[in-house]
Amino acid sequence: MPALTIRGGKLYSRHFRGQPVYAGSYIRRREVILDCELRSRPKELARILTHELFHFAWVRLGNPARRSYESLLRREIKSHARGELGWSAESRKGAFSYPSHHLPLPASLPWREYICESFCDTAAWLYSGVHRHNEFTLSARYKKLRAQWFLETFRNRGISI
């Protein structure tokens, strides 16, 4: 679809209000909608489609693995890690102005959304084949830790979507 935006949790085409986006996923319908502009940008298409597919993996991941990934992110924040591996996570991470000893509550919606978007952005960085992008701002130290988490988590099983 052309000219995608999101407003009030709904995806629009040619609505020209809200936040411009390249894609949206509908988990229950098992559907991904991509902006047609991505046809002319194959690397960006690969990165964004990988991100969107990992939204499906996130819901099938299971609570122990999700909590483990959350713990990884909490350790990063306590260590004052800056940056992220995509706009989706970066924009949500920026909403947290907590000192490292007073992190967001696990049940808060903004925190849960950040964890999910970070997971999907990290997966896109790892699996899309795109190795350089201006949205990859997380330091090498934390990239390595995230890559290790994915390797250990999915070592003996496939990634279910």
Secondary structure, 3 states (H helix, E strand, C coil): CCCEEEECCEEEECCCCCEECCEEEECCCCEEEECHHHHHCHHHHHHHHHHHHHHHHHHHCCHHHHHHHHHHHHHHHHCCCCCCCCHHHHHHHCCCCCCCCCCCCCCCHHHHHHHHHHHHHHHHHHHCCCCCCCCCCCCHHHHHHHHHHHHHHHCCCCCCC
